[in-house]
């Protein structure tokens, strides 16, 4: 494994820590803010940022995002996302021990299985440790990122359930992350000119839409399952971009490939294992709305 890839993976590890902490602060802040109206994105965003906890979560998330950009520019996208997704195992510990959020046994198991599945994905990747692997075909990227974005928006338009919104936000962020990886290949030739590249606009729009939809999912659902499902959707779709968009090699043997596919299935099963909001939470949400 090259030095640049090792540095990239260290940055990915920092991203994992920051992502969990930022998510949990955003959860607390979103629950204090007025209900997000997806039809009024600007006013809803302003209302969210009036919450100090939500703003703190965004600041932490921005720092994590900066580390993520660095990681994607140095290491293969599938390796980066596998490390970040493996950090998901920190979610239950941090939520329970540091934020005082009650975590059920089912949530502990679901998050642990999700992290295990993503670890299997990392273990069964092909030979991706020698470079950043950021070359792509523009048409393939456009189709893949476009499908992710359209699917994310369609899901948010069809359902207001917290888990559906979590998947929607995850897919939009996957479209953004895939575009960040592609844009990193132009750093050498364009420098700061990458900020004017069309992909920069795609990244901005997908990130902001994902942020707003994620905030609504955090208002409606419990912290651990919503964050776990958002992370699983984002990481699965972004890991898949490795071989699909950037030509990263798949496992060479039939057994390794089968394990790779089973690992995807394990992550999906584990995400489905996390429970939806309870009736008690729904009553509490109603009371919260009545107090406004």
Short mmCIF file of the C-alpha atoms (twelve columns), coordinates in Angstrom:
data_MODEL
# 
_entry.id   MODEL 
# 
loop_
_atom_site.group_PDB 
_atom_site.id 
_atom_site.type_symbol 
_atom_site.label_atom_id 
_atom_site.label_alt_id 
_atom_site.label_comp_id 
_atom_site.label_asym_id 
_atom_site.label_seq_id 
_atom_site.Cartn_x 
_atom_site.Cartn_y 
_atom_site.Cartn_z 
_atom_site.pdbx_PDB_model_num 
ATOM 1   C CA . UNK A 1   0.000   0.000   0.000   1 
ATOM 2   C CA . UNK A 2   1.437   3.378   -0.992  1 
ATOM 3   C CA . UNK A 3   2.094   6.167   1.527   1 
ATOM 4   C CA . UNK A 4   -0.523  8.441   -0.051  1 
ATOM 5   C CA . UNK A 5   -3.182  5.756   0.338   1 
ATOM 6   C CA . UNK A 6   -2.201  5.203   3.979   1 
ATOM 7   C CA . UNK A 7   -2.516  8.937   4.657   1 
ATOM 8   C CA . UNK A 8   -5.871  8.943   2.888   1 
ATOM 9   C CA . UNK A 9   -7.129  6.137   5.113   1 
ATOM 10  C CA . UNK A 10  -5.986  8.003   8.235   1 
ATOM 11  C CA . UNK A 11  -7.999  10.990  7.037   1 
ATOM 12  C CA . UNK A 12  -10.940 8.651   6.468   1 
ATOM 13  C CA . UNK A 13  -10.645 7.466   10.072  1 
ATOM 14  C CA . UNK A 14  -10.817 11.088  11.246  1 
ATOM 15  C CA . UNK A 15  -13.847 11.551  9.004   1 
ATOM 16  C CA . UNK A 16  -15.579 8.642   10.731  1 
ATOM 17  C CA . UNK A 17  -15.115 10.186  14.193  1 
ATOM 18  C CA . UNK A 18  -16.284 13.620  13.047  1 
ATOM 19  C CA . UNK A 19  -19.260 12.238  11.155  1 
ATOM 20  C CA . UNK A 20  -20.687 10.440  14.197  1 
ATOM 21  C CA . UNK A 21  -20.244 13.428  16.534  1 
ATOM 22  C CA . UNK A 22  -21.608 15.897  13.975  1 
ATOM 23  C CA . UNK A 23  -24.635 13.703  13.289  1 
ATOM 24  C CA . UNK A 24  -25.545 13.444  16.973  1 
ATOM 25  C CA . UNK A 25  -25.246 17.195  17.552  1 
ATOM 26  C CA . UNK A 26  -27.392 17.791  14.467  1 
ATOM 27  C CA . UNK A 27  -29.923 15.317  15.871  1 
ATOM 28  C CA . UNK A 28  -30.194 17.272  19.127  1 
ATOM 29  C CA . UNK A 29  -30.393 20.587  17.313  1 
ATOM 30  C CA . UNK A 30  -32.934 19.421  14.724  1 
ATOM 31  C CA . UNK A 31  -35.244 18.215  17.484  1 
ATOM 32  C CA . UNK A 32  -35.221 21.720  19.003  1 
ATOM 33  C CA . UNK A 33  -35.927 23.458  15.689  1 
ATOM 34  C CA . UNK A 34  -39.310 23.961  13.982  1 
ATOM 35  C CA . UNK A 35  -40.404 21.158  11.664  1 
ATOM 36  C CA . UNK A 36  -38.543 21.162  8.350   1 
ATOM 37  C CA . UNK A 37  -40.786 21.822  5.358   1 
ATOM 38  C CA . UNK A 38  -39.099 20.332  2.297   1 
ATOM 39  C CA . UNK A 39  -41.187 22.631  0.098   1 
ATOM 40  C CA . UNK A 40  -39.585 25.668  1.799   1 
ATOM 41  C CA . UNK A 41  -35.884 24.797  1.874   1 
ATOM 42  C CA . UNK A 42  -34.525 28.297  2.554   1 
ATOM 43  C CA . UNK A 43  -36.770 29.189  5.495   1 
ATOM 44  C CA . UNK A 44  -36.368 25.698  6.957   1 
ATOM 45  C CA . UNK A 45  -32.577 25.941  6.703   1 
ATOM 46  C CA . UNK A 46  -32.563 29.341  8.437   1 
ATOM 47  C CA . UNK A 47  -34.715 27.934  11.243  1 
ATOM 48  C CA . UNK A 48  -32.364 24.981  11.693  1 
ATOM 49  C CA . UNK A 49  -29.297 27.189  11.943  1 
ATOM 50  C CA . UNK A 50  -30.915 29.179  14.736  1 
ATOM 51  C CA . UNK A 51  -30.291 26.156  16.936  1 
ATOM 52  C CA . UNK A 52  -26.779 26.406  18.473  1 
ATOM 53  C CA . UNK A 53  -26.513 22.611  18.704  1 
ATOM 54  C CA . UNK A 54  -27.424 22.146  15.060  1 
ATOM 55  C CA . UNK A 55  -24.927 24.813  14.017  1 
ATOM 56  C CA . UNK A 56  -22.243 23.107  16.117  1 
ATOM 57  C CA . UNK A 57  -23.074 19.816  14.419  1 
ATOM 58  C CA . UNK A 58  -22.706 21.485  11.021  1 
ATOM 59  C CA . UNK A 59  -19.300 22.938  11.989  1 
ATOM 60  C CA . UNK A 60  -18.093 19.493  13.069  1 
ATOM 61  C CA . UNK A 61  -19.534 17.994  9.901   1 
ATOM 62  C CA . UNK A 62  -17.729 20.600  7.772   1 
ATOM 63  C CA . UNK A 63  -14.421 19.664  9.389   1 
ATOM 64  C CA . UNK A 64  -15.227 16.008  8.774   1 
ATOM 65  C CA . UNK A 65  -16.143 16.828  5.166   1 
ATOM 66  C CA . UNK A 66  -12.760 18.504  4.650   1 
ATOM 67  C CA . UNK A 67  -11.005 15.353  5.879   1 
ATOM 68  C CA . UNK A 68  -13.247 13.320  3.590   1 
ATOM 69  C CA . UNK A 69  -12.269 15.377  0.543   1 
ATOM 70  C CA . UNK A 70  -8.607  14.857  1.413   1 
ATOM 71  C CA . UNK A 71  -9.123  11.123  1.856   1 
ATOM 72  C CA . UNK A 72  -10.925 10.776  -1.482  1 
ATOM 73  C CA . UNK A 73  -8.139  12.633  -3.274  1 
ATOM 74  C CA . UNK A 74  -5.481  10.256  -1.912  1 
ATOM 75  C CA . UNK A 75  -7.076  6.805   -1.681  1 
ATOM 76  C CA . UNK A 76  -9.515  4.630   -3.678  1 
ATOM 77  C CA . UNK A 77  -13.129 5.527   -3.016  1 
ATOM 78  C CA . UNK A 78  -14.147 2.033   -1.918  1 
ATOM 79  C CA . UNK A 79  -11.364 1.840   0.673   1 
ATOM 80  C CA . UNK A 80  -12.156 5.306   2.013   1 
ATOM 81  C CA . UNK A 81  -15.859 4.578   2.366   1 
ATOM 82  C CA . UNK A 82  -15.193 1.203   3.970   1 
ATOM 83  C CA . UNK A 83  -13.068 2.851   6.675   1 
ATOM 84  C CA . UNK A 84  -15.674 5.560   7.244   1 
ATOM 85  C CA . UNK A 85  -18.475 3.015   7.366   1 
ATOM 86  C CA . UNK A 86  -16.496 0.856   9.771   1 
ATOM 87  C CA . UNK A 87  -16.467 3.871   12.087  1 
ATOM 88  C CA . UNK A 88  -20.233 3.430   12.300  1 
ATOM 89  C CA . UNK A 89  -19.586 1.024   15.171  1 
ATOM 90  C CA . UNK A 90  -18.744 4.131   17.234  1 
ATOM 91  C CA . UNK A 91  -22.305 5.406   16.832  1 
ATOM 92  C CA . UNK A 92  -23.934 3.327   19.553  1 
ATOM 93  C CA . UNK A 93  -21.078 3.885   22.010  1 
ATOM 94  C CA . UNK A 94  -20.943 7.663   21.515  1 
ATOM 95  C CA . UNK A 95  -24.742 8.033   21.525  1 
ATOM 96  C CA . UNK A 96  -25.097 5.996   24.713  1 
ATOM 97  C CA . UNK A 97  -22.049 7.096   26.705  1 
ATOM 98  C CA . UNK A 98  -21.508 10.709  25.659  1 
ATOM 99  C CA . UNK A 99  -24.938 11.944  24.526  1 
ATOM 100 C CA . UNK A 100 -27.124 9.997   26.951  1 
ATOM 101 C CA . UNK A 101 -29.319 8.634   24.159  1 
ATOM 102 C CA . UNK A 102 -30.969 5.332   25.052  1 
ATOM 103 C CA . UNK A 103 -29.808 2.608   22.664  1 
ATOM 104 C CA . UNK A 104 -31.852 -0.588  22.481  1 
ATOM 105 C CA . UNK A 105 -30.332 -4.043  22.169  1 
ATOM 106 C CA . UNK A 106 -31.746 -4.318  18.658  1 
ATOM 107 C CA . UNK A 107 -30.000 -1.082  17.664  1 
ATOM 108 C CA . UNK A 108 -26.682 -2.309  19.131  1 
ATOM 109 C CA . UNK A 109 -26.989 -5.513  17.079  1 
ATOM 110 C CA . UNK A 110 -28.091 -3.718  13.908  1 
ATOM 111 C CA . UNK A 111 -25.234 -1.219  13.978  1 
ATOM 112 C CA . UNK A 112 -22.689 -3.934  14.818  1 
ATOM 113 C CA . UNK A 113 -23.851 -6.088  11.900  1 
ATOM 114 C CA . UNK A 114 -23.763 -3.083  9.566   1 
ATOM 115 C CA . UNK A 115 -20.171 -2.345  10.559  1 
ATOM 116 C CA . UNK A 116 -19.280 -6.041  10.182  1 
ATOM 117 C CA . UNK A 117 -20.771 -6.165  6.683   1 
ATOM 118 C CA . UNK A 118 -18.847 -3.091  5.630   1 
ATOM 119 C CA . UNK A 119 -15.670 -4.565  7.093   1 
ATOM 120 C CA . UNK A 120 -16.216 -7.669  4.937   1 
ATOM 121 C CA . UNK A 121 -16.561 -5.376  1.935   1 
ATOM 122 C CA . UNK A 122 -13.181 -3.847  2.725   1 
ATOM 123 C CA . UNK A 123 -11.603 -7.277  3.206   1 
ATOM 124 C CA . UNK A 124 -12.839 -8.612  -0.143  1 
ATOM 125 C CA . UNK A 125 -11.881 -5.681  -2.361  1 
ATOM 126 C CA . UNK A 126 -9.502  -6.232  -5.222  1 
ATOM 127 C CA . UNK A 127 -5.990  -4.748  -5.373  1 
ATOM 128 C CA . UNK A 128 -6.836  -1.089  -4.693  1 
ATOM 129 C CA . UNK A 129 -4.005  -0.043  -2.398  1 
ATOM 130 C CA . UNK A 130 -1.539  1.369   -4.929  1 
ATOM 131 C CA . UNK A 131 -3.130  4.655   -5.959  1 
ATOM 132 C CA . UNK A 132 -6.096  7.007   -5.787  1 
ATOM 133 C CA . UNK A 133 -7.978  5.477   -8.781  1 
ATOM 134 C CA . UNK A 134 -9.789  8.700   -9.667  1 
ATOM 135 C CA . UNK A 135 -10.022 8.328   -13.445 1 
ATOM 136 C CA . UNK A 136 -13.550 8.094   -14.783 1 
ATOM 137 C CA . UNK A 137 -15.673 8.233   -17.930 1 
ATOM 138 C CA . UNK A 138 -17.835 11.346  -17.899 1 
ATOM 139 C CA . UNK A 139 -20.865 9.517   -19.282 1 
ATOM 140 C CA . UNK A 140 -20.687 6.766   -16.667 1 
ATOM 141 C CA . UNK A 141 -20.323 9.299   -13.859 1 
ATOM 142 C CA . UNK A 142 -23.261 11.348  -15.144 1 
ATOM 143 C CA . UNK A 143 -25.522 8.303   -15.316 1 
ATOM 144 C CA . UNK A 144 -24.501 6.924   -11.937 1 
ATOM 145 C CA . UNK A 145 -24.648 10.194  -10.000 1 
ATOM 146 C CA . UNK A 146 -27.840 11.152  -11.841 1 
ATOM 147 C CA . UNK A 147 -29.535 7.882   -10.900 1 
ATOM 148 C CA . UNK A 148 -28.533 8.288   -7.263  1 
ATOM 149 C CA . UNK A 149 -29.800 11.862  -7.153  1 
ATOM 150 C CA . UNK A 150 -33.093 11.051  -8.892  1 
ATOM 151 C CA . UNK A 151 -33.672 8.014   -6.680  1 
ATOM 152 C CA . UNK A 152 -32.987 10.064  -3.559  1 
ATOM 153 C CA . UNK A 153 -35.406 12.819  -4.576  1 
ATOM 154 C CA . UNK A 154 -38.060 10.313  -5.668  1 
ATOM 155 C CA . UNK A 155 -37.932 8.516   -2.321  1 
ATOM 156 C CA . UNK A 156 -38.259 11.811  -0.425  1 
ATOM 157 C CA . UNK A 157 -41.172 12.789  -2.660  1 
ATOM 158 C CA . UNK A 158 -43.034 9.506   -2.164  1 
ATOM 159 C CA . UNK A 159 -42.616 9.025   1.592   1 
ATOM 160 C CA . UNK A 160 -42.161 11.157  4.692   1 
ATOM 161 C CA . UNK A 161 -41.255 8.210   6.900   1 
ATOM 162 C CA . UNK A 162 -37.954 8.792   8.723   1 
ATOM 163 C CA . UNK A 163 -36.231 5.684   7.351   1 
ATOM 164 C CA . UNK A 164 -37.225 6.556   3.777   1 
ATOM 165 C CA . UNK A 165 -35.887 10.079  4.264   1 
ATOM 166 C CA . UNK A 166 -32.687 8.628   5.742   1 
ATOM 167 C CA . UNK A 167 -32.163 6.525   2.609   1 
ATOM 168 C CA . UNK A 168 -32.950 9.563   0.450   1 
ATOM 169 C CA . UNK A 169 -30.335 11.706  2.212   1 
ATOM 170 C CA . UNK A 170 -27.785 8.895   2.010   1 
ATOM 171 C CA . UNK A 171 -28.234 8.492   -1.751  1 
ATOM 172 C CA . UNK A 172 -27.899 12.231  -2.336  1 
ATOM 173 C CA . UNK A 173 -24.707 12.305  -0.281  1 
ATOM 174 C CA . UNK A 174 -23.418 9.310   -2.236  1 
ATOM 175 C CA . UNK A 175 -23.963 11.275  -5.450  1 
ATOM 176 C CA . UNK A 176 -22.000 14.143  -3.893  1 
ATOM 177 C CA . UNK A 177 -19.171 11.890  -2.642  1 
ATOM 178 C CA . UNK A 178 -18.835 10.180  -6.026  1 
ATOM 179 C CA . UNK A 179 -18.625 13.601  -7.687  1 
ATOM 180 C CA . UNK A 180 -16.009 14.753  -5.151  1 
ATOM 181 C CA . UNK A 181 -13.883 11.736  -6.025  1 
ATOM 182 C CA . UNK A 182 -14.185 12.514  -9.735  1 
ATOM 183 C CA . UNK A 183 -13.413 16.198  -9.208  1 
ATOM 184 C CA . UNK A 184 -10.271 15.305  -7.255  1 
ATOM 185 C CA . UNK A 185 -8.737  13.972  -10.482 1 
ATOM 186 C CA . UNK A 186 -8.722  17.554  -11.854 1 
ATOM 187 C CA . UNK A 187 -6.846  19.106  -8.924  1 
ATOM 188 C CA . UNK A 188 -3.459  18.748  -10.576 1 
ATOM 189 C CA . UNK A 189 -4.502  20.518  -13.784 1 
ATOM 190 C CA . UNK A 190 -7.045  23.031  -12.478 1 
ATOM 191 C CA . UNK A 191 -5.963  23.815  -8.921  1 
ATOM 192 C CA . UNK A 192 -8.511  26.159  -7.346  1 
ATOM 193 C CA . UNK A 193 -10.229 26.184  -10.729 1 
ATOM 194 C CA . UNK A 194 -12.042 23.012  -9.634  1 
ATOM 195 C CA . UNK A 195 -14.417 25.350  -7.770  1 
ATOM 196 C CA . UNK A 196 -15.702 26.495  -11.179 1 
ATOM 197 C CA . UNK A 197 -16.000 22.981  -12.591 1 
ATOM 198 C CA . UNK A 198 -19.609 21.790  -13.258 1 
ATOM 199 C CA . UNK A 199 -19.082 18.960  -10.782 1 
ATOM 200 C CA . UNK A 200 -18.642 21.534  -8.000  1 
ATOM 201 C CA . UNK A 201 -22.248 22.667  -8.571  1 
ATOM 202 C CA . UNK A 202 -23.453 19.047  -8.494  1 
ATOM 203 C CA . UNK A 203 -21.630 18.519  -5.192  1 
ATOM 204 C CA . UNK A 204 -23.129 21.683  -3.681  1 
ATOM 205 C CA . UNK A 205 -26.729 20.932  -4.703  1 
ATOM 206 C CA . UNK A 206 -26.642 17.261  -3.711  1 
ATOM 207 C CA . UNK A 207 -24.990 18.053  -0.369  1 
ATOM 208 C CA . UNK A 208 -27.469 20.790  0.587   1 
ATOM 209 C CA . UNK A 209 -30.531 18.767  -0.431  1 
ATOM 210 C CA . UNK A 210 -29.200 15.777  1.502   1 
ATOM 211 C CA . UNK A 211 -28.587 17.990  4.526   1 
ATOM 212 C CA . UNK A 212 -32.152 19.296  4.593   1 
ATOM 213 C CA . UNK A 213 -33.739 15.879  4.060   1 
ATOM 214 C CA . UNK A 214 -31.456 14.389  6.710   1 
ATOM 215 C CA . UNK A 215 -32.538 17.063  9.211   1 
ATOM 216 C CA . UNK A 216 -36.188 16.132  8.645   1 
ATOM 217 C CA . UNK A 217 -35.411 12.433  9.132   1 
ATOM 218 C CA . UNK A 218 -33.679 13.280  12.438  1 
ATOM 219 C CA . UNK A 219 -36.755 15.214  13.565  1 
ATOM 220 C CA . UNK A 220 -39.048 12.266  12.856  1 
ATOM 221 C CA . UNK A 221 -36.959 9.255   13.855  1 
ATOM 222 C CA . UNK A 222 -34.753 7.968   16.648  1 
ATOM 223 C CA . UNK A 223 -31.085 8.943   16.423  1 
ATOM 224 C CA . UNK A 224 -29.310 5.594   16.118  1 
ATOM 225 C CA . UNK A 225 -31.490 3.867   13.478  1 
ATOM 226 C CA . UNK A 226 -31.835 7.005   11.337  1 
ATOM 227 C CA . UNK A 227 -28.102 7.752   11.380  1 
ATOM 228 C CA . UNK A 228 -27.256 4.084   10.757  1 
ATOM 229 C CA . UNK A 229 -29.574 3.835   7.746   1 
ATOM 230 C CA . UNK A 230 -28.343 7.152   6.310   1 
ATOM 231 C CA . UNK A 231 -24.727 6.014   6.642   1 
ATOM 232 C CA . UNK A 232 -25.434 2.556   5.223   1 
ATOM 233 C CA . UNK A 233 -27.195 3.981   2.145   1 
ATOM 234 C CA . UNK A 234 -24.470 6.560   1.530   1 
ATOM 235 C CA . UNK A 235 -21.598 4.121   1.984   1 
ATOM 236 C CA . UNK A 236 -23.056 1.242   -0.022  1 
ATOM 237 C CA . UNK A 237 -23.807 3.476   -2.998  1 
ATOM 238 C CA . UNK A 238 -20.409 5.177   -2.792  1 
ATOM 239 C CA . UNK A 239 -18.479 1.906   -2.415  1 
ATOM 240 C CA . UNK A 240 -20.310 0.582   -5.480  1 
ATOM 241 C CA . UNK A 241 -19.053 3.614   -7.429  1 
ATOM 242 C CA . UNK A 242 -15.520 2.239   -7.066  1 
ATOM 243 C CA . UNK A 243 -15.829 -0.537  -9.658  1 
ATOM 244 C CA . UNK A 244 -18.741 1.017   -11.586 1 
ATOM 245 C CA . UNK A 245 -17.436 4.560   -12.119 1 
ATOM 246 C CA . UNK A 246 -13.718 4.464   -11.364 1 
ATOM 247 C CA . UNK A 247 -12.817 0.992   -12.601 1 
ATOM 248 C CA . UNK A 248 -11.557 -0.346  -9.280  1 
ATOM 249 C CA . UNK A 249 -10.993 -4.107  -9.532  1 
ATOM 250 C CA . UNK A 250 -13.499 -6.551  -8.108  1 
ATOM 251 C CA . UNK A 251 -12.261 -9.640  -6.233  1 
ATOM 252 C CA . UNK A 252 -10.616 -12.020 -8.682  1 
ATOM 253 C CA . UNK A 253 -11.804 -15.346 -7.236  1 
ATOM 254 C CA . UNK A 254 -15.368 -16.676 -7.294  1 
ATOM 255 C CA . UNK A 255 -15.345 -17.233 -3.537  1 
ATOM 256 C CA . UNK A 256 -14.107 -13.716 -2.785  1 
ATOM 257 C CA . UNK A 257 -16.709 -12.244 -5.132  1 
ATOM 258 C CA . UNK A 258 -19.451 -14.274 -3.434  1 
ATOM 259 C CA . UNK A 259 -18.331 -12.997 -0.025  1 
ATOM 260 C CA . UNK A 260 -18.331 -9.457  -1.434  1 
ATOM 261 C CA . UNK A 261 -21.942 -9.832  -2.578  1 
ATOM 262 C CA . UNK A 262 -22.959 -11.437 0.726   1 
ATOM 263 C CA . UNK A 263 -21.384 -8.515  2.570   1 
ATOM 264 C CA . UNK A 264 -23.633 -6.114  0.664   1 
ATOM 265 C CA . UNK A 265 -26.587 -8.273  1.666   1 
ATOM 266 C CA . UNK A 266 -25.495 -8.261  5.315   1 
ATOM 267 C CA . UNK A 267 -25.362 -4.471  5.400   1 
ATOM 268 C CA . UNK A 268 -28.847 -4.206  3.895   1 
ATOM 269 C CA . UNK A 269 -30.203 -6.809  6.352   1 
ATOM 270 C CA . UNK A 270 -28.571 -5.035  9.294   1 
ATOM 271 C CA . UNK A 271 -30.028 -1.675  8.259   1 
ATOM 272 C CA . UNK A 272 -33.469 -3.283  8.004   1 
ATOM 273 C CA . UNK A 273 -32.998 -4.687  11.515  1 
ATOM 274 C CA . UNK A 274 -32.968 -1.235  13.125  1 
ATOM 275 C CA . UNK A 275 -36.446 -0.433  14.429  1 
ATOM 276 C CA . UNK A 276 -38.756 2.358   13.222  1 
ATOM 277 C CA . UNK A 277 -39.932 5.090   15.628  1 
ATOM 278 C CA . UNK A 278 -41.996 3.696   18.458  1 
ATOM 279 C CA . UNK A 279 -45.543 4.673   19.249  1 
ATOM 280 C CA . UNK A 280 -44.224 6.407   22.353  1 
ATOM 281 C CA . UNK A 281 -41.949 8.582   20.260  1 
ATOM 282 C CA . UNK A 282 -44.797 9.490   17.917  1 
ATOM 283 C CA . UNK A 283 -46.872 10.627  20.910  1 
ATOM 284 C CA . UNK A 284 -43.902 12.623  22.198  1 
ATOM 285 C CA . UNK A 285 -43.449 14.277  18.801  1 
ATOM 286 C CA . UNK A 286 -47.104 15.236  18.793  1 
ATOM 287 C CA . UNK A 287 -46.795 16.791  22.229  1 
ATOM 288 C CA . UNK A 288 -43.692 18.682  21.106  1 
ATOM 289 C CA . UNK A 289 -45.621 20.132  18.164  1 
ATOM 290 C CA . UNK A 290 -48.558 21.062  20.425  1 
ATOM 291 C CA . UNK A 291 -46.294 23.081  22.723  1 
ATOM 292 C CA . UNK A 292 -45.192 25.366  19.881  1 
# 
